[in-house]
Amino acid sequence: MLRDLAENFRPVAPPQLIDDAYSNDQHARLLQVVRDNGPWPLIMAENFKTPEEVIATTSGTIPEGVKLTWDMIGLNPVFRGYLAKGGTCFYPEIEDCYYNSRFLELVRNYWDCQYAEPETFLFNIQGPTPIGGPPHLDGTVFRGLTMENTPLWLLLTMAKSCLFDRWRSKKGQVIAWYYNGKIGGGFNCWPNGPSGEPFQINAPMWGRAVVVENEMMFHHGQATGPVALRKPQGMDISSTFGADPQDPTGWQIETFGEVNQKVPEQEMRFLVHWGARLFKDMDDFRLTYDHRDDITHELAINMLIDDMKKRGVQFEVPTDPMNDNSFVGLLARVYDIGGPTNIPAEAMDEAA
């Protein structure tokens, strides 16, 4: 374990809180897109092919000889969809939300950079849920290796190893929440490193947002909603979240055509994640778009292999490392940098 590396993870600047991230009209249009185009998959189903890949992105280890299953991982009922990627907004009715001059100015100032480009626009949607897993880092991207061409487990392993800072892209986010529930539903983060005090943004947080660099800051969502409803029964990796056809403002979780849980409007937590890539100046921009200093999968894997050998790790070099679950598990164990242990207590309701 390389616990000392965890202290490197501090954002470029402290999180900056803003209110009224989206106008009432923008929020209504965003929510309508989600209602009209669902149902939406679990975050895990959208990001990972195997349970081993999940472990590689968190601070955990796989015991020798154990074959992981999805049941062992646990399926947190948080779901995701994409509204835009790169230069393309998928829904014209929310283009003003994505090509957002206010947000571009916020992240440029946050980073003290000349240029910014919208990179991603996604949402998380959920009903009552347990705490959002161990504090984690968002997917870092590098010149040459991005979400479009590289699995998340490799990007996060590269980030946690701290071997690839030369290629790491500057990124900033504006993350907004809409949740009017009475129990939990907020956001915990550790801007001063995992040994520092947690910073909390607590509900209600209707339109409140934070400007931040989530790739370099441990964070997670607080538990949300009534305790008795946080673990819907019968879920599977294929479960989805979408509009309740019997309730114009309600939602539901469904698996194989069966409804696992109805979620009333009051208990639905909606997170809107807008992200941009930043460039210090024109030279920095050209370095990225000229591709004259890109990293490749082969170089990244070889650097990780060389680093593990230097650390005295005993292993057999795989023939197909990008698709070798045992190798993914090895990386998870070696680069388990840990994370915060001073996690604030979960919000509980009186019935619990």
C-alpha positions as a Markdown table, in Angstrom:
| # | Residue | x | y | z |
|---|---|---|---|---|
| 1 | Met | 0.0 | 0.0 | 0.0 |
| 2 | Leu | 1.2 | 3.5 | -0.9 |
| 3 | Arg | -0.6 | 5.5 | 1.7 |
| 4 | Asp | 1.8 | 8.4 | 1.5 |
| 5 | Leu | 0.7 | 9.1 | -2.1 |
| 6 | Ala | -2.8 | 9.9 | -0.9 |
| 7 | Glu | -1.6 | 13.2 | 0.5 |
| 8 | Asn | -0.8 | 14.5 | -3.0 |
| 9 | Phe | -4.6 | 14.7 | -3.7 |
| 10 | Arg | -5.6 | 18.2 | -3.1 |
| 11 | Pro | -7.4 | 20.4 | -5.6 |
| 12 | Val | -5.7 | 23.3 | -7.3 |
| 13 | Ala | -7.8 | 25.7 | -5.2 |
| 14 | Pro | -10.4 | 25.3 | -2.4 |
| 15 | Pro | -14.0 | 24.5 | -3.5 |
| 16 | Gln | -16.0 | 27.6 | -4.3 |
| 17 | Leu | -19.7 | 27.6 | -3.5 |
| 18 | Ile | -22.2 | 29.3 | -5.7 |
| 19 | Asp | -26.0 | 29.5 | -5.6 |
| 20 | Asp | -28.6 | 29.4 | -8.4 |
| 21 | Ala | -26.4 | 27.3 | -10.7 |
| 22 | Tyr | -29.2 | 27.0 | -13.2 |
| 23 | Ser | -32.2 | 29.2 | -13.6 |
| 24 | Asn | -35.6 | 27.7 | -12.8 |
| 25 | Asp | -36.3 | 27.3 | -16.5 |
| 26 | Gln | -32.9 | 25.6 | -17.1 |
| 27 | His | -33.5 | 23.2 | -14.3 |
| 28 | Ala | -37.0 | 22.3 | -15.6 |
| 29 | Arg | -35.6 | 21.6 | -19.1 |
| 30 | Leu | -32.8 | 19.5 | -17.7 |
| 31 | Leu | -35.2 | 17.4 | -15.6 |
| 32 | Gln | -37.6 | 17.0 | -18.6 |
| 33 | Val | -34.7 | 15.7 | -20.7 |
| 34 | Val | -34.1 | 13.1 | -18.0 |
| 35 | Arg | -37.7 | 12.1 | -17.8 |
| 36 | Asp | -38.2 | 11.9 | -21.5 |
| 37 | Asn | -35.0 | 9.9 | -22.4 |
| 38 | Gly | -34.8 | 7.4 | -19.6 |
| 39 | Pro | -34.6 | 4.9 | -18.0 |
| 40 | Trp | -31.0 | 5.3 | -17.0 |
| 41 | Pro | -28.4 | 2.7 | -15.9 |
| 42 | Leu | -26.5 | 2.3 | -12.7 |
| 43 | Ile | -23.2 | 4.2 | -12.5 |
| 44 | Met | -21.5 | 0.9 | -12.1 |
| 45 | Ala | -23.0 | -0.5 | -15.2 |
| 46 | Glu | -22.1 | 2.5 | -17.2 |
| 47 | Asn | -18.5 | 2.6 | -16.1 |
| 48 | Phe | -17.3 | -0.9 | -15.4 |
| 49 | Lys | -17.3 | -4.3 | -17.1 |
| 50 | Thr | -16.2 | -6.4 | -14.1 |
| 51 | Pro | -16.2 | -6.1 | -10.3 |
| 52 | Glu | -12.4 | -6.1 | -10.4 |
| 53 | Glu | -12.5 | -2.8 | -12.3 |
| 54 | Val | -14.6 | -1.3 | -9.5 |
| 55 | Ile | -12.0 | -2.2 | -6.9 |
| 56 | Ala | -9.2 | -0.7 | -9.1 |
| 57 | Thr | -11.0 | 2.7 | -9.0 |
| 58 | Thr | -11.5 | 2.7 | -5.2 |
| 59 | Ser | -9.3 | 2.2 | -2.2 |
| 60 | Gly | -9.8 | -1.5 | -1.7 |
| 61 | Thr | -8.1 | -4.8 | -2.2 |
| 62 | Ile | -9.0 | -8.2 | -3.5 |
| 63 | Pro | -7.9 | -11.1 | -1.3 |
| 64 | Glu | -5.7 | -13.7 | -3.1 |
| 65 | Gly | -7.8 | -16.4 | -4.7 |
| 66 | Val | -11.2 | -14.7 | -4.3 |
| 67 | Lys | -13.4 | -14.4 | -7.4 |
| 68 | Leu | -15.5 | -11.3 | -7.2 |
| 69 | Thr | -19.2 | -11.1 | -8.0 |
| 70 | Trp | -21.4 | -8.1 | -8.3 |
| 71 | Asp | -23.3 | -9.2 | -5.2 |
| 72 | Met | -20.0 | -9.0 | -3.2 |
| 73 | Ile | -19.4 | -5.5 | -4.5 |
| 74 | Gly | -22.9 | -4.2 | -3.5 |
| 75 | Leu | -25.0 | -2.1 | -5.9 |
| 76 | Asn | -25.6 | 1.4 | -4.6 |
| 77 | Pro | -28.8 | 2.6 | -6.3 |
| 78 | Val | -27.3 | 5.6 | -8.0 |
| 79 | Phe | -27.9 | 6.0 | -11.7 |
| 80 | Arg | -26.3 | 8.1 | -14.5 |
| 81 | Gly | -26.8 | 9.5 | -17.9 |
| 82 | Tyr | -24.8 | 11.8 | -20.2 |
| 83 | Leu | -26.1 | 15.0 | -21.6 |
| 84 | Ala | -23.0 | 16.0 | -23.6 |
| 85 | Lys | -19.5 | 14.9 | -24.4 |
| 86 | Gly | -16.7 | 16.8 | -26.0 |
| 87 | Gly | -18.0 | 19.5 | -28.3 |
| 88 | Thr | -21.4 | 17.8 | -28.7 |
| 89 | Cys | -24.6 | 18.5 | -26.7 |
| 90 | Phe | -26.9 | 15.5 | -27.2 |
| 91 | Tyr | -30.1 | 17.5 | -26.5 |
| 92 | Pro | -30.5 | 20.9 | -28.3 |
| 93 | Glu | -33.1 | 22.1 | -25.7 |
| 94 | Ile | -30.3 | 22.3 | -23.1 |
| 95 | Glu | -27.4 | 23.7 | -25.2 |
| 96 | Asp | -27.4 | 26.9 | -23.2 |
| 97 | Cys | -26.7 | 24.8 | -20.1 |
| 98 | Tyr | -23.7 | 23.1 | -21.7 |
| 99 | Tyr | -22.1 | 26.0 | -23.6 |
| 100 | Asn | -22.3 | 28.0 | -20.4 |
| 101 | Ser | -20.4 | 31.3 | -20.4 |
| 102 | Arg | -20.8 | 31.7 | -16.6 |
| 103 | Phe | -19.4 | 28.3 | -15.9 |
| 104 | Leu | -16.5 | 28.8 | -18.3 |
| 105 | Glu | -15.5 | 32.0 | -16.6 |
| 106 | Leu | -15.8 | 30.3 | -13.1 |
| 107 | Val | -13.4 | 27.5 | -14.0 |
| 108 | Arg | -11.0 | 29.8 | -15.8 |
| 109 | Asn | -10.8 | 31.9 | -12.7 |
| 110 | Tyr | -10.6 | 28.9 | -10.5 |
| 111 | Trp | -7.5 | 27.6 | -12.3 |
| 112 | Asp | -6.1 | 31.0 | -13.4 |
| 113 | Cys | -6.1 | 29.8 | -17.0 |
| 114 | Gln | -6.8 | 31.6 | -20.3 |
| 115 | Tyr | -8.8 | 29.0 | -22.0 |
| 116 | Ala | -11.5 | 26.4 | -21.1 |
| 117 | Glu | -13.6 | 24.0 | -23.2 |
| 118 | Pro | -16.7 | 22.1 | -22.1 |
| 119 | Glu | -15.7 | 18.5 | -21.9 |
| 120 | Thr | -18.5 | 16.6 | -20.3 |
| 121 | Phe | -22.1 | 17.0 | -19.0 |
| 122 | Leu | -23.7 | 14.3 | -17.0 |
| 123 | Phe | -26.1 | 13.7 | -14.2 |
| 124 | Asn | -26.6 | 11.3 | -11.2 |
| 125 | Ile | -30.1 | 10.5 | -10.2 |
| 126 | Gln | -31.2 | 8.5 | -7.1 |
| 127 | Gly | -33.8 | 7.9 | -4.5 |
| 128 | Pro | -32.9 | 7.0 | -0.9 |
| 129 | Thr | -29.4 | 5.5 | -0.8 |
| 130 | Pro | -26.6 | 4.5 | 1.6 |
| 131 | Ile | -23.5 | 6.7 | 1.8 |
| 132 | Gly | -21.8 | 6.9 | -1.6 |
| 133 | Gly | -19.1 | 4.3 | -0.9 |
| 134 | Pro | -15.6 | 5.1 | 0.3 |
| 135 | Pro | -14.4 | 8.6 | -0.5 |
| 136 | His | -13.1 | 8.4 | -4.1 |
| 137 | Leu | -11.5 | 10.4 | -6.9 |
| 138 | Asp | -13.2 | 11.2 | -10.3 |
| 139 | Gly | -11.7 | 10.0 | -13.5 |
| 140 | Thr | -8.5 | 11.8 | -14.4 |
| 141 | Val | -7.6 | 12.2 | -18.0 |
| 142 | Phe | -4.2 | 12.6 | -19.6 |
| 143 | Arg | -2.9 | 13.9 | -22.9 |
| 144 | Gly | -3.6 | 10.9 | -25.2 |
| 145 | Leu | -5.6 | 8.9 | -22.8 |
| 146 | Thr | -9.2 | 10.0 | -22.0 |
| 147 | Met | -12.6 | 8.5 | -21.1 |
| 148 | Glu | -13.2 | 8.0 | -24.8 |
| 149 | Asn | -10.3 | 5.6 | -25.4 |
| 150 | Thr | -9.3 | 4.2 | -22.0 |
| 151 | Pro | -11.1 | 2.3 | -19.3 |
| 152 | Leu | -11.8 | 4.2 | -16.0 |
| 153 | Trp | -9.9 | 1.7 | -13.9 |
| 154 | Leu | -6.6 | 2.4 | -15.8 |
| 155 | Leu | -7.1 | 6.2 | -15.7 |
| 156 | Leu | -7.6 | 6.1 | -12.0 |
| 157 | Thr | -4.7 | 3.7 | -11.4 |
| 158 | Met | -2.5 | 6.1 | -13.3 |
| 159 | Ala | -3.7 | 9.0 | -11.2 |
| 160 | Lys | -3.2 | 7.1 | -7.9 |
| 161 | Ser | 0.3 | 6.0 | -8.8 |
| 162 | Cys | 1.4 | 9.7 | -9.2 |
| 163 | Leu | 3.7 | 8.6 | -12.1 |
| 164 | Phe | 1.9 | 10.5 | -14.9 |
| 165 | Asp | 1.6 | 14.1 | -13.7 |
| 166 | Arg | 3.6 | 15.2 | -16.8 |
| 167 | Trp | 0.6 | 14.3 | -19.0 |
| 168 | Arg | -2.3 | 15.0 | -16.6 |
| 169 | Ser | -5.0 | 17.4 | -18.0 |
| 170 | Lys | -6.2 | 20.4 | -16.0 |
| 171 | Lys | -9.9 | 19.9 | -15.3 |
| 172 | Gly | -12.6 | 21.8 | -13.4 |
| 173 | Gln | -16.2 | 21.1 | -12.6 |
| 174 | Val | -19.4 | 22.9 | -11.6 |
| 175 | Ile | -21.4 | 20.4 | -9.7 |
| 176 | Ala | -25.0 | 21.3 | -8.8 |
| 177 | Trp | -27.5 | 19.6 | -6.6 |
| 178 | Tyr | -31.3 | 19.6 | -6.4 |
| 179 | Tyr | -32.6 | 17.8 | -3.4 |
| 180 | Asn | -35.4 | 18.9 | -1.0 |
| 181 | Gly | -35.5 | 15.8 | 1.2 |
| 182 | Lys | -35.2 | 16.1 | 5.0 |
| 183 | Ile | -32.6 | 13.4 | 5.6 |
| 184 | Gly | -29.0 | 13.6 | 4.4 |
| 185 | Gly | -28.4 | 14.1 | 0.7 |
| 186 | Gly | -25.4 | 16.4 | 1.0 |
| 187 | Phe | -21.7 | 16.1 | -0.2 |
| 188 | Asn | -18.5 | 15.4 | 1.8 |
| 189 | Cys | -15.1 | 16.3 | 0.5 |
| 190 | Trp | -11.5 | 16.6 | 1.7 |
| 191 | Pro | -9.9 | 19.6 | 0.0 |
| 192 | Asn | -6.9 | 19.6 | 2.4 |
| 193 | Gly | -5.9 | 16.0 | 1.7 |
| 194 | Pro | -7.3 | 12.8 | 3.2 |
| 195 | Ser | -5.8 | 13.6 | 6.6 |
| 196 | Gly | -7.4 | 17.0 | 6.7 |
| 197 | Glu | -10.9 | 17.9 | 8.1 |
| 198 | Pro | -13.8 | 17.1 | 5.8 |
| 199 | Phe | -15.7 | 20.0 | 4.2 |
| 200 | Gln | -19.5 | 19.3 | 4.1 |
| 201 | Ile | -22.2 | 20.8 | 1.9 |
| 202 | Asn | -25.5 | 19.9 | 3.5 |
| 203 | Ala | -29.0 | 19.7 | 2.2 |
| 204 | Pro | -31.4 | 21.3 | 1.4 |
| 205 | Met | -29.3 | 22.4 | -1.6 |
| 206 | Trp | -31.7 | 23.4 | -4.3 |
| 207 | Gly | -29.5 | 24.8 | -7.1 |
| 208 | Arg | -26.4 | 25.1 | -4.9 |
| 209 | Ala | -23.2 | 24.2 | -6.7 |
| 210 | Val | -19.5 | 23.9 | -6.1 |
| 211 | Val | -16.6 | 24.9 | -8.4 |
| 212 | Val | -13.9 | 22.3 | -7.9 |
| 213 | Glu | -11.3 | 19.9 | -9.2 |
| 214 | Asn | -12.8 | 16.5 | -8.2 |
| 215 | Glu | -10.0 | 14.5 | -9.9 |
| 216 | Met | -7.6 | 15.7 | -7.1 |
| 217 | Met | -9.9 | 15.7 | -4.1 |
| 218 | Phe | -11.4 | 12.7 | -2.2 |
| 219 | His | -15.2 | 13.1 | -2.0 |
| 220 | His | -18.5 | 11.2 | -1.8 |
| 221 | Gly | -22.2 | 11.7 | -1.5 |
| 222 | Gln | -23.8 | 11.5 | 1.9 |
| 223 | Ala | -26.5 | 8.9 | 2.7 |
| 224 | Thr | -29.9 | 10.1 | 1.4 |
| 225 | Gly | -33.4 | 9.6 | 2.5 |
| 226 | Pro | -35.1 | 7.3 | 5.0 |
| 227 | Val | -32.8 | 4.5 | 6.2 |
| 228 | Ala | -35.5 | 1.8 | 5.7 |
| 229 | Leu | -35.7 | 2.7 | 1.9 |
| 230 | Arg | -31.9 | 3.0 | 1.1 |
| 231 | Lys | -31.4 | -0.6 | -0.1 |
| 232 | Pro | -34.1 | -1.5 | -2.7 |
| 233 | Gln | -34.5 | -5.3 | -2.9 |
| 234 | Gly | -34.1 | -7.3 | -6.1 |
| 235 | Met | -31.6 | -5.0 | -7.9 |
| 236 | Asp | -29.2 | -6.3 | -10.5 |
| 237 | Ile | -26.4 | -4.7 | -12.5 |
| 238 | Ser | -29.0 | -4.2 | -15.2 |
| 239 | Ser | -31.4 | -2.2 | -12.9 |
| 240 | Thr | -32.6 | 1.2 | -14.2 |
| 241 | Phe | -34.1 | 4.5 | -12.9 |
| 242 | Gly | -36.7 | 6.4 | -14.9 |
| 243 | Ala | -40.0 | 8.3 | -14.8 |
| 244 | Asp | -42.9 | 6.6 | -13.1 |
| 245 | Pro | -45.6 | 6.3 | -15.7 |
| 246 | Gln | -48.3 | 6.5 | -13.1 |
| 247 | Asp | -47.0 | 9.7 | -11.4 |
| 248 | Pro | -46.2 | 12.8 | -13.4 |
| 249 | Thr | -43.5 | 13.9 | -10.9 |
| 250 | Gly | -42.5 | 10.5 | -9.5 |
| 251 | Trp | -39.7 | 8.0 | -10.4 |
| 252 | Gln | -39.0 | 4.3 | -10.1 |
| 253 | Ile | -36.3 | 1.7 | -10.1 |
| 254 | Glu | -37.0 | -1.3 | -12.3 |
| 255 | Thr | -35.2 | -4.6 | -12.9 |
| 256 | Phe | -36.2 | -7.1 | -15.6 |
| 257 | Gly | -39.6 | -5.4 | -16.0 |
| 258 | Glu | -40.3 | -5.5 | -12.2 |
| 259 | Val | -40.5 | -2.3 | -10.2 |
| 260 | Asn | -38.1 | -2.5 | -7.2 |
| 261 | Gln | -39.0 | 0.9 | -5.7 |
| 262 | Lys | -41.2 | 3.9 | -6.3 |
| 263 | Val | -39.4 | 7.2 | -5.6 |
| 264 | Pro | -41.6 | 10.3 | -4.9 |
| 265 | Glu | -40.4 | 13.7 | -6.1 |
| 266 | Gln | -39.5 | 14.8 | -2.6 |
| 267 | Glu | -37.0 | 11.9 | -2.2 |
| 268 | Met | -35.3 | 12.2 | -5.6 |
| 269 | Arg | -31.8 | 13.6 | -5.5 |
| 270 | Phe | -30.6 | 15.1 | -8.8 |
| 271 | Leu | -26.9 | 16.0 | -9.3 |
| 272 | Val | -25.8 | 17.8 | -12.5 |
| 273 | His | -22.1 | 17.6 | -13.3 |
| 274 | Trp | -20.6 | 20.0 | -15.8 |
| 275 | Gly | -16.9 | 19.6 | -16.6 |
| 276 | Ala | -14.3 | 21.5 | -18.6 |
| 277 | Arg | -10.7 | 21.0 | -19.6 |
| 278 | Leu | -8.4 | 24.0 | -18.9 |
| 279 | Phe | -5.4 | 25.4 | -20.7 |
| 280 | Lys | -2.9 | 27.8 | -19.1 |
| 281 | Asp | -2.2 | 29.6 | -22.4 |
| 282 | Met | -2.0 | 29.0 | -26.1 |
| 283 | Asp | 1.2 | 26.9 | -25.7 |
| 284 | Asp | -0.6 | 24.7 | -23.3 |
| 285 | Phe | -3.5 | 24.4 | -25.7 |
| 286 | Arg | -1.3 | 23.5 | -28.6 |
| 287 | Leu | 0.6 | 20.9 | -26.6 |
| 288 | Thr | -2.7 | 19.1 | -26.2 |
| 289 | Tyr | -4.0 | 19.5 | -29.7 |
| 290 | Asp | -0.8 | 19.0 | -31.6 |
| 291 | His | -0.5 | 15.5 | -29.9 |
| 292 | Arg | 3.3 | 15.9 | -29.8 |
| 293 | Asp | 3.5 | 14.7 | -26.2 |
| 294 | Asp | 0.7 | 12.2 | -25.8 |
| 295 | Ile | 1.0 | 9.1 | -23.7 |
| 296 | Thr | -0.2 | 5.7 | -25.0 |
| 297 | His | -1.7 | 2.6 | -23.4 |
| 298 | Glu | 1.5 | 0.7 | -24.0 |
| 299 | Leu | 3.7 | 3.3 | -22.3 |
| 300 | Ala | 1.3 | 3.7 | -19.4 |
| 301 | Ile | 1.1 | -0.1 | -18.7 |
| 302 | Asn | 4.9 | -0.5 | -19.1 |
| 303 | Met | 5.5 | 2.4 | -16.6 |
| 304 | Leu | 3.2 | 0.7 | -14.1 |
| 305 | Ile | 4.9 | -2.6 | -14.6 |
| 306 | Asp | 8.4 | -1.1 | -14.2 |
| 307 | Asp | 7.3 | 0.8 | -11.1 |
| 308 | Met | 5.9 | -2.4 | -9.5 |
| 309 | Lys | 9.1 | -4.3 | -10.3 |
| 310 | Lys | 11.2 | -1.5 | -8.6 |
| 311 | Arg | 8.9 | -1.9 | -5.6 |
| 312 | Gly | 9.7 | -5.6 | -5.4 |
| 313 | Val | 6.2 | -6.8 | -6.4 |
| 314 | Gln | 6.3 | -10.4 | -7.6 |
| 315 | Phe | 4.0 | -11.0 | -10.6 |
| 316 | Glu | 3.8 | -12.5 | -14.0 |
| 317 | Val | 3.6 | -9.9 | -16.8 |
| 318 | Pro | 0.3 | -10.5 | -18.6 |
| 319 | Thr | 0.0 | -11.0 | -22.3 |
| 320 | Asp | -3.2 | -8.9 | -22.5 |
| 321 | Pro | -3.0 | -6.5 | -19.6 |
| 322 | Met | -5.9 | -4.3 | -20.7 |
| 323 | Asn | -8.3 | -7.3 | -20.4 |
| 324 | Asp | -6.7 | -9.3 | -17.6 |
| 325 | Asn | -8.8 | -9.3 | -14.5 |
| 326 | Ser | -6.0 | -10.7 | -12.4 |
| 327 | Phe | -3.7 | -7.9 | -13.5 |
| 328 | Val | -6.4 | -5.3 | -12.8 |
| 329 | Gly | -6.7 | -6.8 | -9.3 |
| 330 | Leu | -3.0 | -6.7 | -8.8 |
| 331 | Leu | -2.9 | -3.0 | -9.7 |
| 332 | Ala | -5.8 | -2.4 | -7.2 |
| 333 | Arg | -3.7 | -4.0 | -4.4 |
| 334 | Val | -0.4 | -2.3 | -5.2 |
| 335 | Tyr | -1.9 | 1.2 | -5.7 |
| 336 | Asp | -4.3 | 1.1 | -2.9 |
| 337 | Ile | -3.4 | 4.5 | -1.6 |
| 338 | Gly | -6.2 | 4.5 | 1.0 |
| 339 | Gly | -8.2 | 7.7 | 1.7 |
| 340 | Pro | -9.9 | 9.6 | 4.4 |
| 341 | Thr | -11.0 | 7.8 | 7.5 |
| 342 | Asn | -12.6 | 10.7 | 9.3 |
| 343 | Ile | -15.9 | 10.3 | 7.6 |
| 344 | Pro | -18.8 | 12.3 | 9.1 |
| 345 | Ala | -21.7 | 10.2 | 10.6 |
| 346 | Glu | -24.6 | 9.4 | 8.4 |
| 347 | Ala | -27.8 | 11.3 | 8.7 |
| 348 | Met | -30.5 | 9.1 | 10.2 |
| 349 | Asp | -34.2 | 9.5 | 10.5 |
| 350 | Glu | -36.1 | 9.0 | 13.8 |
| 351 | Ala | -37.7 | 5.7 | 12.6 |
| 352 | Ala | -34.2 | 4.2 | 12.3 |
